[in-house]
Amino acid sequence: MEIRIGDIVRLRKKHPCGGDQWQVLSFGVDVKIKCFTCQRLVLLDRGVFERRVKDAVLRGDASASPAAD
């Protein structure tokens, strides 16, 4: 699954606040995501993030992703 900045994703486990939808804020070696319910920021290793993603709820803007060379 290709993940871009601005995507809304659903993770396998719910956050302690009860939310399961997260917005991707930055994507690299680490992935920064923000909970839609409580606005908490979480930083995960890319491998951990990719294992925990269940599906993409809403795709972000294509212009936000880096240009391909």
Distance bins in CASP14 RR format, pairs under 12 A and 6 or more apart:
PFRMAT RR
TARGET T0000
AUTHOR 0000-0000-0000
RMODE 2
METHOD distances of the structure
MODEL  1
1 7 0 0 0 0 1 0 0 0 0 0 0
1 9 0 0 0 0 1 0 0 0 0 0 0
1 10 0 0 0 0 0 1 0 0 0 0 0
1 24 0 0 0 0 0 1 0 0 0 0 0
1 49 0 0 0 0 0 1 0 0 0 0 0
1 50 1 0 0 1 0 0 0 0 0 0 0
1 51 0 0 0 0 0 1 0 0 0 0 0
1 52 0 0 0 0 0 1 0 0 0 0 0
1 53 1 0 0 1 0 0 0 0 0 0 0
1 54 0 0 0 0 1 0 0 0 0 0 0
1 55 0 0 0 0 1 0 0 0 0 0 0
1 56 1 0 0 1 0 0 0 0 0 0 0
1 59 0 0 0 0 0 1 0 0 0 0 0
2 9 0 0 0 0 0 1 0 0 0 0 0
2 24 0 0 0 0 0 1 0 0 0 0 0
2 27 0 0 0 0 0 1 0 0 0 0 0
2 50 0 0 0 0 0 1 0 0 0 0 0
2 53 0 0 0 0 0 1 0 0 0 0 0
2 56 0 0 0 0 1 0 0 0 0 0 0
2 59 0 0 0 0 1 0 0 0 0 0 0
2 60 0 0 0 0 0 1 0 0 0 0 0
2 62 0 0 0 0 0 1 0 0 0 0 0
2 65 0 0 0 0 1 0 0 0 0 0 0
2 68 0 0 0 0 0 1 0 0 0 0 0
3 9 1 0 0 1 0 0 0 0 0 0 0
3 22 0 0 0 0 0 1 0 0 0 0 0
3 23 0 0 0 0 0 1 0 0 0 0 0
3 24 1 0 1 0 0 0 0 0 0 0 0
3 25 0 0 0 0 0 1 0 0 0 0 0
3 26 0 0 0 0 0 1 0 0 0 0 0
3 27 1 0 1 0 0 0 0 0 0 0 0
3 28 0 0 0 0 1 0 0 0 0 0 0
3 31 1 0 0 1 0 0 0 0 0 0 0
3 32 0 0 0 0 0 1 0 0 0 0 0
3 33 0 0 0 0 1 0 0 0 0 0 0
3 44 0 0 0 0 0 1 0 0 0 0 0
3 46 0 0 0 0 1 0 0 0 0 0 0
3 47 0 0 0 0 0 1 0 0 0 0 0
3 49 1 0 0 1 0 0 0 0 0 0 0
3 50 1 0 0 1 0 0 0 0 0 0 0
3 52 0 0 0 0 0 1 0 0 0 0 0
3 53 1 0 0 1 0 0 0 0 0 0 0
3 55 0 0 0 0 0 1 0 0 0 0 0
3 56 1 0 0 1 0 0 0 0 0 0 0
3 57 0 0 0 0 0 1 0 0 0 0 0
3 59 0 0 0 0 1 0 0 0 0 0 0
3 60 0 0 0 0 1 0 0 0 0 0 0
3 64 0 0 0 0 0 1 0 0 0 0 0
3 65 0 0 0 0 1 0 0 0 0 0 0
4 23 0 0 0 0 0 1 0 0 0 0 0
4 24 1 0 0 1 0 0 0 0 0 0 0
4 25 0 0 0 0 0 1 0 0 0 0 0
4 26 0 0 0 0 0 1 0 0 0 0 0
4 27 1 0 0 1 0 0 0 0 0 0 0
4 28 0 0 0 0 0 1 0 0 0 0 0
4 31 0 0 0 0 0 1 0 0 0 0 0
4 56 0 0 0 0 1 0 0 0 0 0 0
4 58 0 0 0 0 0 1 0 0 0 0 0
4 59 1 0 0 1 0 0 0 0 0 0 0
4 60 1 0 1 0 0 0 0 0 0 0 0
4 61 1 0 0 1 0 0 0 0 0 0 0
4 62 1 0 0 1 0 0 0 0 0 0 0
4 63 0 0 0 0 1 0 0 0 0 0 0
4 64 1 0 0 1 0 0 0 0 0 0 0
4 65 1 0 1 0 0 0 0 0 0 0 0
4 66 0 0 0 0 1 0 0 0 0 0 0
5 23 0 0 0 0 1 0 0 0 0 0 0
5 24 1 0 1 0 0 0 0 0 0 0 0
5 25 1 0 0 1 0 0 0 0 0 0 0
5 26 1 0 0 1 0 0 0 0 0 0 0
5 27 1 0 1 0 0 0 0 0 0 0 0
5 28 0 0 0 0 1 0 0 0 0 0 0
5 31 0 0 0 0 1 0 0 0 0 0 0
5 32 0 0 0 0 1 0 0 0 0 0 0
5 33 0 0 0 0 0 1 0 0 0 0 0
5 34 0 0 0 0 0 1 0 0 0 0 0
5 59 0 0 0 0 0 1 0 0 0 0 0
5 60 1 0 0 1 0 0 0 0 0 0 0
5 61 0 0 0 0 1 0 0 0 0 0 0
5 62 0 0 0 0 0 1 0 0 0 0 0
5 63 0 0 0 0 0 1 0 0 0 0 0
5 64 1 0 1 0 0 0 0 0 0 0 0
5 65 1 0 0 1 0 0 0 0 0 0 0
5 66 0 0 0 0 1 0 0 0 0 0 0
6 22 0 0 0 0 0 1 0 0 0 0 0
6 23 1 0 1 0 0 0 0 0 0 0 0
6 24 1 0 1 0 0 0 0 0 0 0 0
6 25 1 0 0 1 0 0 0 0 0 0 0
6 26 0 0 0 0 1 0 0 0 0 0 0
6 27 0 0 0 0 1 0 0 0 0 0 0
6 31 0 0 0 0 0 1 0 0 0 0 0
6 32 0 0 0 0 0 1 0 0 0 0 0
6 33 0 0 0 0 1 0 0 0 0 0 0
6 34 0 0 0 0 1 0 0 0 0 0 0
6 36 0 0 0 0 0 1 0 0 0 0 0
6 56 0 0 0 0 0 1 0 0 0 0 0
6 57 0 0 0 0 0 1 0 0 0 0 0
6 58 0 0 0 0 1 0 0 0 0 0 0
6 59 0 0 0 0 1 0 0 0 0 0 0
6 60 1 0 1 0 0 0 0 0 0 0 0
6 61 1 0 0 1 0 0 0 0 0 0 0
6 62 0 0 0 0 0 1 0 0 0 0 0
6 63 0 0 0 0 0 1 0 0 0 0 0
6 64 1 0 0 1 0 0 0 0 0 0 0
6 65 0 0 0 0 1 0 0 0 0 0 0
7 21 0 0 0 0 0 1 0 0 0 0 0
7 22 0 0 0 0 1 0 0 0 0 0 0
7 23 1 0 0 1 0 0 0 0 0 0 0
7 24 1 0 1 0 0 0 0 0 0 0 0
7 25 0 0 0 0 0 1 0 0 0 0 0
7 26 0 0 0 0 0 1 0 0 0 0 0
7 27 0 0 0 0 1 0 0 0 0 0 0
7 31 0 0 0 0 0 1 0 0 0 0 0
7 33 0 0 0 0 1 0 0 0 0 0 0
7 34 0 0 0 0 0 1 0 0 0 0 0
7 49 0 0 0 0 0 1 0 0 0 0 0
7 53 0 0 0 0 1 0 0 0 0 0 0
7 55 0 0 0 0 0 1 0 0 0 0 0
7 56 1 0 1 0 0 0 0 0 0 0 0
7 57 0 0 0 0 1 0 0 0 0 0 0
7 58 1 0 0 1 0 0 0 0 0 0 0
7 59 1 0 1 0 0 0 0 0 0 0 0
7 60 1 0 1 0 0 0 0 0 0 0 0
7 61 0 0 0 0 1 0 0 0 0 0 0
7 62 0 0 0 0 0 1 0 0 0 0 0
7 64 0 0 0 0 1 0 0 0 0 0 0
7 65 0 0 0 0 1 0 0 0 0 0 0
8 19 0 0 0 0 0 1 0 0 0 0 0
8 20 0 0 0 0 0 1 0 0 0 0 0
8 21 1 0 1 0 0 0 0 0 0 0 0
8 22 1 0 0 1 0 0 0 0 0 0 0
8 23 1 0 1 0 0 0 0 0 0 0 0
8 24 1 0 0 1 0 0 0 0 0 0 0
8 25 0 0 0 0 0 1 0 0 0 0 0
8 33 0 0 0 0 1 0 0 0 0 0 0
8 34 0 0 0 0 1 0 0 0 0 0 0
8 35 0 0 0 0 0 1 0 0 0 0 0
8 36 1 0 0 1 0 0 0 0 0 0 0
8 53 0 0 0 0 0 1 0 0 0 0 0
8 54 0 0 0 0 0 1 0 0 0 0 0
8 55 0 0 0 0 0 1 0 0 0 0 0
8 56 1 0 0 1 0 0 0 0 0 0 0
8 57 1 0 1 0 0 0 0 0 0 0 0
8 58 1 0 1 0 0 0 0 0 0 0 0
8 59 0 0 0 0 1 0 0 0 0 0 0
8 60 1 0 0 1 0 0 0 0 0 0 0
8 61 0 0 0 0 0 1 0 0 0 0 0
9 20 0 0 0 0 1 0 0 0 0 0 0
9 21 1 0 0 1 0 0 0 0 0 0 0
9 22 1 0 1 0 0 0 0 0 0 0 0
9 23 0 0 0 0 1 0 0 0 0 0 0
9 24 1 0 0 1 0 0 0 0 0 0 0
9 25 0 0 0 0 0 1 0 0 0 0 0
9 27 0 0 0 0 0 1 0 0 0 0 0
9 31 0 0 0 0 1 0 0 0 0 0 0
9 33 1 0 0 1 0 0 0 0 0 0 0
9 34 0 0 0 0 0 1 0 0 0 0 0
9 35 0 0 0 0 0 1 0 0 0 0 0
9 36 0 0 0 0 0 1 0 0 0 0 0
9 42 0 0 0 0 0 1 0 0 0 0 0
9 44 0 0 0 0 0 1 0 0 0 0 0
9 49 0 0 0 0 1 0 0 0 0 0 0
9 50 0 0 0 0 0 1 0 0 0 0 0
9 52 0 0 0 0 1 0 0 0 0 0 0
9 53 1 0 1 0 0 0 0 0 0 0 0
9 54 1 0 0 1 0 0 0 0 0 0 0
9 55 1 0 0 1 0 0 0 0 0 0 0
9 56 1 0 1 0 0 0 0 0 0 0 0
9 57 1 0 0 1 0 0 0 0 0 0 0
9 58 0 0 0 0 1 0 0 0 0 0 0
9 59 0 0 0 0 1 0 0 0 0 0 0
9 60 0 0 0 0 0 1 0 0 0 0 0
10 19 0 0 0 0 1 0 0 0 0 0 0
10 20 1 0 1 0 0 0 0 0 0 0 0
10 21 1 0 1 0 0 0 0 0 0 0 0
10 22 1 0 0 1 0 0 0 0 0 0 0
10 23 0 0 0 0 0 1 0 0 0 0 0
10 24 0 0 0 0 0 1 0 0 0 0 0
10 33 0 0 0 0 0 1 0 0 0 0 0
10 35 0 0 0 0 0 1 0 0 0 0 0
10 36 0 0 0 0 0 1 0 0 0 0 0
10 52 0 0 0 0 1 0 0 0 0 0 0
10 53 1 0 0 1 0 0 0 0 0 0 0
10 54 1 0 1 0 0 0 0 0 0 0 0
10 55 1 0 1 0 0 0 0 0 0 0 0
10 56 1 0 0 1 0 0 0 0 0 0 0
10 57 1 0 1 0 0 0 0 0 0 0 0
10 58 0 0 0 0 1 0 0 0 0 0 0
11 18 0 0 0 0 0 1 0 0 0 0 0
11 19 0 0 0 0 1 0 0 0 0 0 0
11 20 1 0 0 1 0 0 0 0 0 0 0
11 21 0 0 0 0 1 0 0 0 0 0 0
11 22 1 0 0 1 0 0 0 0 0 0 0
11 23 0 0 0 0 0 1 0 0 0 0 0
11 24 0 0 0 0 0 1 0 0 0 0 0
11 31 0 0 0 0 0 1 0 0 0 0 0
11 33 0 0 0 0 1 0 0 0 0 0 0
11 35 0 0 0 0 1 0 0 0 0 0 0
11 36 0 0 0 0 0 1 0 0 0 0 0
11 42 0 0 0 0 1 0 0 0 0 0 0
11 44 0 0 0 0 1 0 0 0 0 0 0
11 48 0 0 0 0 0 1 0 0 0 0 0
11 49 0 0 0 0 1 0 0 0 0 0 0
11 50 0 0 0 0 0 1 0 0 0 0 0
11 51 0 0 0 0 1 0 0 0 0 0 0
11 52 1 0 1 0 0 0 0 0 0 0 0
11 53 1 0 0 1 0 0 0 0 0 0 0
11 54 1 0 0 1 0 0 0 0 0 0 0
11 55 0 0 0 0 1 0 0 0 0 0 0
11 56 0 0 0 0 0 1 0 0 0 0 0
11 57 0 0 0 0 0 1 0 0 0 0 0
12 20 0 0 0 0 1 0 0 0 0 0 0
12 22 0 0 0 0 0 1 0 0 0 0 0
12 48 0 0 0 0 0 1 0 0 0 0 0
12 49 0 0 0 0 0 1 0 0 0 0 0
12 50 0 0 0 0 0 1 0 0 0 0 0
12 51 0 0 0 0 1 0 0 0 0 0 0
12 52 1 0 1 0 0 0 0 0 0 0 0
12 53 1 0 0 1 0 0 0 0 0 0 0
12 54 1 0 1 0 0 0 0 0 0 0 0
12 55 0 0 0 0 1 0 0 0 0 0 0
13 19 0 0 0 0 0 1 0 0 0 0 0
13 20 1 0 0 1 0 0 0 0 0 0 0
13 22 0 0 0 0 0 1 0 0 0 0 0
13 42 0 0 0 0 0 1 0 0 0 0 0
13 48 0 0 0 0 0 1 0 0 0 0 0
13 51 0 0 0 0 0 1 0 0 0 0 0
13 52 1 0 0 1 0 0 0 0 0 0 0
13 53 0 0 0 0 0 1 0 0 0 0 0
13 54 0 0 0 0 1 0 0 0 0 0 0
14 20 1 0 1 0 0 0 0 0 0 0 0
14 21 0 0 0 0 1 0 0 0 0 0 0
14 22 0 0 0 0 0 1 0 0 0 0 0
14 35 0 0 0 0 1 0 0 0 0 0 0
14 36 0 0 0 0 0 1 0 0 0 0 0
14 37 0 0 0 0 1 0 0 0 0 0 0
14 38 0 0 0 0 0 1 0 0 0 0 0
14 52 0 0 0 0 0 1 0 0 0 0 0
14 54 0 0 0 0 0 1 0 0 0 0 0
15 21 0 0 0 0 1 0 0 0 0 0 0
15 22 1 0 0 1 0 0 0 0 0 0 0
15 33 0 0 0 0 1 0 0 0 0 0 0
15 34 0 0 0 0 0 1 0 0 0 0 0
15 35 1 0 1 0 0 0 0 0 0 0 0
15 36 0 0 0 0 1 0 0 0 0 0 0
15 37 1 0 0 1 0 0 0 0 0 0 0
15 38 1 0 0 1 0 0 0 0 0 0 0
15 39 0 0 0 0 0 1 0 0 0 0 0
15 40 1 0 0 1 0 0 0 0 0 0 0
15 41 0 0 0 0 0 1 0 0 0 0 0
15 42 0 0 0 0 1 0 0 0 0 0 0
15 52 0 0 0 0 0 1 0 0 0 0 0
16 35 0 0 0 0 1 0 0 0 0 0 0
16 37 0 0 0 0 1 0 0 0 0 0 0
16 38 0 0 0 0 1 0 0 0 0 0 0
16 40 0 0 0 0 1 0 0 0 0 0 0
16 42 0 0 0 0 0 1 0 0 0 0 0
17 35 1 0 0 1 0 0 0 0 0 0 0
17 36 0 0 0 0 1 0 0 0 0 0 0
17 37 1 0 1 0 0 0 0 0 0 0 0
17 38 1 0 1 0 0 0 0 0 0 0 0
17 39 0 0 0 0 1 0 0 0 0 0 0
17 40 1 0 0 1 0 0 0 0 0 0 0
17 42 0 0 0 0 0 1 0 0 0 0 0
18 35 0 0 0 0 1 0 0 0 0 0 0
18 36 0 0 0 0 0 1 0 0 0 0 0
18 37 1 0 0 1 0 0 0 0 0 0 0
18 38 0 0 0 0 1 0 0 0 0 0 0
18 40 0 0 0 0 0 1 0 0 0 0 0
19 33 0 0 0 0 0 1 0 0 0 0 0
19 34 0 0 0 0 0 1 0 0 0 0 0
19 35 1 0 0 1 0 0 0 0 0 0 0
19 36 1 0 0 1 0 0 0 0 0 0 0
19 37 1 0 1 0 0 0 0 0 0 0 0
19 38 1 0 0 1 0 0 0 0 0 0 0
19 39 0 0 0 0 0 1 0 0 0 0 0
19 40 0 0 0 0 1 0 0 0 0 0 0
19 42 0 0 0 0 0 1 0 0 0 0 0
19 57 0 0 0 0 0 1 0 0 0 0 0
20 33 0 0 0 0 0 1 0 0 0 0 0
20 35 0 0 0 0 1 0 0 0 0 0 0
20 36 0 0 0 0 1 0 0 0 0 0 0
20 37 0 0 0 0 1 0 0 0 0 0 0
20 38 0 0 0 0 0 1 0 0 0 0 0
20 52 0 0 0 0 0 1 0 0 0 0 0
20 53 0 0 0 0 0 1 0 0 0 0 0
20 54 0 0 0 0 1 0 0 0 0 0 0
20 55 0 0 0 0 0 1 0 0 0 0 0
20 57 0 0 0 0 1 0 0 0 0 0 0
21 33 0 0 0 0 1 0 0 0 0 0 0
21 34 0 0 0 0 1 0 0 0 0 0 0
21 35 1 0 0 1 0 0 0 0 0 0 0
21 36 1 0 1 0 0 0 0 0 0 0 0
21 37 1 0 0 1 0 0 0 0 0 0 0
21 38 0 0 0 0 0 1 0 0 0 0 0
21 39 0 0 0 0 0 1 0 0 0 0 0
21 53 0 0 0 0 0 1 0 0 0 0 0
21 54 0 0 0 0 0 1 0 0 0 0 0
21 55 0 0 0 0 0 1 0 0 0 0 0
21 56 0 0 0 0 0 1 0 0 0 0 0
21 57 1 0 1 0 0 0 0 0 0 0 0
21 58 0 0 0 0 1 0 0 0 0 0 0
22 31 0 0 0 0 1 0 0 0 0 0 0
22 32 0 0 0 0 1 0 0 0 0 0 0
22 33 1 0 1 0 0 0 0 0 0 0 0
22 34 1 0 0 1 0 0 0 0 0 0 0
22 35 1 0 1 0 0 0 0 0 0 0 0
22 36 1 0 0 1 0 0 0 0 0 0 0
22 37 0 0 0 0 1 0 0 0 0 0 0
22 38 0 0 0 0 0 1 0 0 0 0 0
22 39 0 0 0 0 0 1 0 0 0 0 0
22 40 0 0 0 0 1 0 0 0 0 0 0
22 41 0 0 0 0 1 0 0 0 0 0 0
22 42 1 0 0 1 0 0 0 0 0 0 0
22 43 0 0 0 0 0 1 0 0 0 0 0
22 44 0 0 0 0 1 0 0 0 0 0 0
22 49 0 0 0 0 1 0 0 0 0 0 0
22 52 0 0 0 0 1 0 0 0 0 0 0
22 53 0 0 0 0 1 0 0 0 0 0 0
22 54 0 0 0 0 0 1 0 0 0 0 0
22 55 0 0 0 0 0 1 0 0 0 0 0
22 56 0 0 0 0 0 1 0 0 0 0 0
22 57 0 0 0 0 1 0 0 0 0 0 0
22 58 0 0 0 0 0 1 0 0 0 0 0
23 31 0 0 0 0 0 1 0 0 0 0 0
23 32 0 0 0 0 1 0 0 0 0 0 0
23 33 1 0 0 1 0 0 0 0 0 0 0
23 34 1 0 1 0 0 0 0 0 0 0 0
23 35 0 0 0 0 1 0 0 0 0 0 0
23 36 1 0 0 1 0 0 0 0 0 0 0
23 37 0 0 0 0 0 1 0 0 0 0 0
23 39 0 0 0 0 1 0 0 0 0 0 0
23 40 0 0 0 0 0 1 0 0 0 0 0
23 41 0 0 0 0 0 1 0 0 0 0 0
23 42 0 0 0 0 0 1 0 0 0 0 0
23 56 0 0 0 0 0 1 0 0 0 0 0
23 57 0 0 0 0 1 0 0 0 0 0 0
23 58 0 0 0 0 1 0 0 0 0 0 0
23 59 0 0 0 0 0 1 0 0 0 0 0
23 60 0 0 0 0 1 0 0 0 0 0 0
23 64 0 0 0 0 0 1 0 0 0 0 0
24 30 0 0 0 0 0 1 0 0 0 0 0
24 31 1 0 0 1 0 0 0 0 0 0 0
24 32 1 0 0 1 0 0 0 0 0 0 0
24 33 1 0 1 0 0 0 0 0 0 0 0
24 34 0 0 0 0 1 0 0 0 0 0 0
24 35 0 0 0 0 0 1 0 0 0 0 0
24 36 0 0 0 0 0 1 0 0 0 0 0
24 41 0 0 0 0 0 1 0 0 0 0 0
24 42 0 0 0 0 0 1 0 0 0 0 0
24 43 0 0 0 0 0 1 0 0 0 0 0
24 44 0 0 0 0 0 1 0 0 0 0 0
24 46 0 0 0 0 0 1 0 0 0 0 0
24 49 0 0 0 0 1 0 0 0 0 0 0
24 50 0 0 0 0 0 1 0 0 0 0 0
24 53 0 0 0 0 1 0 0 0 0 0 0
24 56 0 0 0 0 1 0 0 0 0 0 0
24 57 0 0 0 0 0 1 0 0 0 0 0
24 58 0 0 0 0 0 1 0 0 0 0 0
24 59 0 0 0 0 0 1 0 0 0 0 0
24 60 0 0 0 0 1 0 0 0 0 0 0
24 61 0 0 0 0 0 1 0 0 0 0 0
24 64 0 0 0 0 1 0 0 0 0 0 0
24 65 0 0 0 0 0 1 0 0 0 0 0
25 31 0 0 0 0 1 0 0 0 0 0 0
25 32 1 0 1 0 0 0 0 0 0 0 0
25 33 1 0 0 1 0 0 0 0 0 0 0
25 34 1 0 1 0 0 0 0 0 0 0 0
25 35 0 0 0 0 0 1 0 0 0 0 0
25 39 0 0 0 0 0 1 0 0 0 0 0
25 40 0 0 0 0 0 1 0 0 0 0 0
25 41 1 0 0 1 0 0 0 0 0 0 0
25 42 0 0 0 0 1 0 0 0 0 0 0
25 43 0 0 0 0 1 0 0 0 0 0 0
25 44 0 0 0 0 0 1 0 0 0 0 0
25 49 0 0 0 0 0 1 0 0 0 0 0
25 60 0 0 0 0 0 1 0 0 0 0 0
25 64 0 0 0 0 0 1 0 0 0 0 0
26 32 1 0 1 0 0 0 0 0 0 0 0
26 33 0 0 0 0 1 0 0 0 0 0 0
26 34 0 0 0 0 0 1 0 0 0 0 0
26 41 0 0 0 0 0 1 0 0 0 0 0
26 42 0 0 0 0 0 1 0 0 0 0 0
26 43 0 0 0 0 1 0 0 0 0 0 0
26 44 0 0 0 0 0 1 0 0 0 0 0
26 46 0 0 0 0 0 1 0 0 0 0 0
26 49 0 0 0 0 0 1 0 0 0 0 0
26 64 0 0 0 0 0 1 0 0 0 0 0
26 65 0 0 0 0 0 1 0 0 0 0 0
26 66 0 0 0 0 0 1 0 0 0 0 0
27 33 0 0 0 0 1 0 0 0 0 0 0
27 43 0 0 0 0 0 1 0 0 0 0 0
27 44 0 0 0 0 0 1 0 0 0 0 0
27 45 0 0 0 0 0 1 0 0 0 0 0
27 46 1 0 0 1 0 0 0 0 0 0 0
27 47 0 0 0 0 0 1 0 0 0 0 0
27 49 0 0 0 0 1 0 0 0 0 0 0
27 50 0 0 0 0 0 1 0 0 0 0 0
27 53 0 0 0 0 0 1 0 0 0 0 0
27 60 0 0 0 0 0 1 0 0 0 0 0
27 64 0 0 0 0 0 1 0 0 0 0 0
27 65 0 0 0 0 1 0 0 0 0 0 0
27 66 0 0 0 0 1 0 0 0 0 0 0
28 43 0 0 0 0 0 1 0 0 0 0 0
28 44 0 0 0 0 0 1 0 0 0 0 0
28 45 0 0 0 0 1 0 0 0 0 0 0
28 46 1 0 0 1 0 0 0 0 0 0 0
28 47 0 0 0 0 0 1 0 0 0 0 0
28 49 0 0 0 0 1 0 0 0 0 0 0
28 50 0 0 0 0 0 1 0 0 0 0 0
28 65 0 0 0 0 0 1 0 0 0 0 0
28 66 0 0 0 0 0 1 0 0 0 0 0
29 43 0 0 0 0 0 1 0 0 0 0 0
29 44 0 0 0 0 0 1 0 0 0 0 0
29 45 1 0 0 1 0 0 0 0 0 0 0
29 46 1 0 1 0 0 0 0 0 0 0 0
29 47 0 0 0 0 1 0 0 0 0 0 0
29 48 0 0 0 0 0 1 0 0 0 0 0
29 49 0 0 0 0 0 1 0 0 0 0 0
30 41 0 0 0 0 0 1 0 0 0 0 0
30 42 0 0 0 0 0 1 0 0 0 0 0
30 43 1 0 1 0 0 0 0 0 0 0 0
30 44 1 0 0 1 0 0 0 0 0 0 0
30 45 1 0 0 1 0 0 0 0 0 0 0
30 46 1 0 0 1 0 0 0 0 0 0 0
30 47 0 0 0 0 1 0 0 0 0 0 0
30 48 0 0 0 0 1 0 0 0 0 0 0
30 49 0 0 0 0 1 0 0 0 0 0 0
31 41 0 0 0 0 0 1 0 0 0 0 0
31 42 0 0 0 0 1 0 0 0 0 0 0
31 43 1 0 0 1 0 0 0 0 0 0 0
31 44 1 0 1 0 0 0 0 0 0 0 0
31 45 1 0 0 1 0 0 0 0 0 0 0
31 46 1 0 1 0 0 0 0 0 0 0 0
31 47 0 0 0 0 1 0 0 0 0 0 0
31 48 0 0 0 0 1 0 0 0 0 0 0
31 49 1 0 1 0 0 0 0 0 0 0 0
31 50 0 0 0 0 1 0 0 0 0 0 0
31 51 0 0 0 0 0 1 0 0 0 0 0
31 52 0 0 0 0 1 0 0 0 0 0 0
31 53 0 0 0 0 1 0 0 0 0 0 0
32 40 0 0 0 0 0 1 0 0 0 0 0
32 41 1 0 0 1 0 0 0 0 0 0 0
32 42 1 0 0 1 0 0 0 0 0 0 0
32 43 1 0 1 0 0 0 0 0 0 0 0
32 44 0 0 0 0 1 0 0 0 0 0 0
32 45 0 0 0 0 0 1 0 0 0 0 0
32 46 0 0 0 0 0 1 0 0 0 0 0
32 49 0 0 0 0 1 0 0 0 0 0 0
33 39 0 0 0 0 0 1 0 0 0 0 0
33 40 0 0 0 0 1 0 0 0 0 0 0
33 41 1 0 0 1 0 0 0 0 0 0 0
33 42 1 0 1 0 0 0 0 0 0 0 0
33 43 0 0 0 0 1 0 0 0 0 0 0
33 44 1 0 0 1 0 0 0 0 0 0 0
33 45 0 0 0 0 0 1 0 0 0 0 0
33 46 0 0 0 0 0 1 0 0 0 0 0
33 48 0 0 0 0 0 1 0 0 0 0 0
33 49 1 0 0 1 0 0 0 0 0 0 0
33 52 0 0 0 0 1 0 0 0 0 0 0
33 53 0 0 0 0 1 0 0 0 0 0 0
34 40 1 0 0 1 0 0 0 0 0 0 0
34 41 1 0 1 0 0 0 0 0 0 0 0
34 42 1 0 0 1 0 0 0 0 0 0 0
34 43 0 0 0 0 0 1 0 0 0 0 0
34 44 0 0 0 0 0 1 0 0 0 0 0
35 41 0 0 0 0 1 0 0 0 0 0 0
35 42 1 0 0 1 0 0 0 0 0 0 0
36 57 0 0 0 0 1 0 0 0 0 0 0
36 58 0 0 0 0 0 1 0 0 0 0 0
42 48 0 0 0 0 0 1 0 0 0 0 0
42 49 0 0 0 0 1 0 0 0 0 0 0
42 52 0 0 0 0 0 1 0 0 0 0 0
43 49 0 0 0 0 1 0 0 0 0 0 0
44 50 0 0 0 0 1 0 0 0 0 0 0
44 51 0 0 0 0 1 0 0 0 0 0 0
44 52 1 0 0 1 0 0 0 0 0 0 0
44 53 0 0 0 0 0 1 0 0 0 0 0
45 51 0 0 0 0 1 0 0 0 0 0 0
45 52 0 0 0 0 0 1 0 0 0 0 0
46 52 0 0 0 0 0 1 0 0 0 0 0
46 53 0 0 0 0 0 1 0 0 0 0 0
47 53 0 0 0 0 1 0 0 0 0 0 0
59 65 0 0 0 0 0 1 0 0 0 0 0
62 68 0 0 0 0 0 1 0 0 0 0 0
END
